[in-house]
């Protein structure tokens, strides 16, 4: 019988003390947390991908809890897959799914689009590629993490992993390795060696373990508020329609894993780390990227068309207040949800690390070392 592991995270929430009170959303600081995830998508890695789909919003919730001098850093995530025989050998079977981005819906979309196929896994090459192609910060106060997961010898291919990992370490880019198999076997296959050279952490997981989800009495209401929250997003411009549709699609993808996964996503959407200024009118105006009056009428959401500038701004203000209210209601329930989860966790035996718990543990460890703190409940 397979062991089971928890698909849970410690969602750090600001308490809501009354329905009429709006809790201020902590604004991002100039600091960045940059995370690149490199997935082996060869035939044996279906379980790994399934774990990642389940745990992605847990990881983002942990990232959203980090603070630097009281402010939340901006969160950028990149995604590669490698070792898939459908990819080009000329490119070492490596594919960039998305560069570092704050578009969390895009990360979910790409993750749920991953498929596996046999191939050769060149770990040194994909790490090197991520270092060359991504816009890594040069500020030592920014947290820069690479996570590479797989189950084949780390020293395959023509690119020497030890030199690549040494270069990463010199740039304060911590390479963390997640071996999908036996701990000692991963050491023999050089997964721990890379992490040691680059100042990262080595983990092993059983990628085929079934993930257990603990439903709570608060999930249904949180997701009801999430549905209301979605109605405060107004797509504008060339991306508006497709991005709004994708927001709803990623809700459905999360729900296809479990109600608890959709709840984790809803909690992420209640935080400042979930920003969509490239297509959402409220976020774009709040970040100073556009003004309602400057957008051509045909590119405005239907609800804003045919109105005076004063009427448009009044509608925008009303929808912004609705959004803040729904976010705070989610936060209020999330506090109680986490208390329930904490009690249920005490009843269950500790399990081996899974993809999400491995990432979360190393993120907090490295963040603390360079001066970040985890927001207190």
Secondary structure, DSSP 8 states (H G I E B T S, - for coil): ---EEE------------TT-------EEEEEEEEEEEEE-SGGGHHHHHHHHHHHHHHHHHHHTEEBTTBEEEEEEEEEEE--TTS-GGGTTEEEEEEEES-HHHHHHHHHT---------HHHHHHHHHHHS-----TTSEEEEEEEESS-TT-SSS-HHHHHHHHHHTT-EEEEEEES-HHHHHHTTHHHHHHHTT--EEEE-TT-EEE----TTHHHHHHHHHHHHTT--B-TTTHHHHHHHHHHHHHHHHHH-HHHHHHHHHHHTSTT---TTTBHHHHHHTTS--GGGS-GGGS-GGGTT--HHHHHHHHHHHHHHHHHHHHHHHHHHHHHHHHHHHHHTTS------HHHHHHHHHHHHHHHTT-EE---
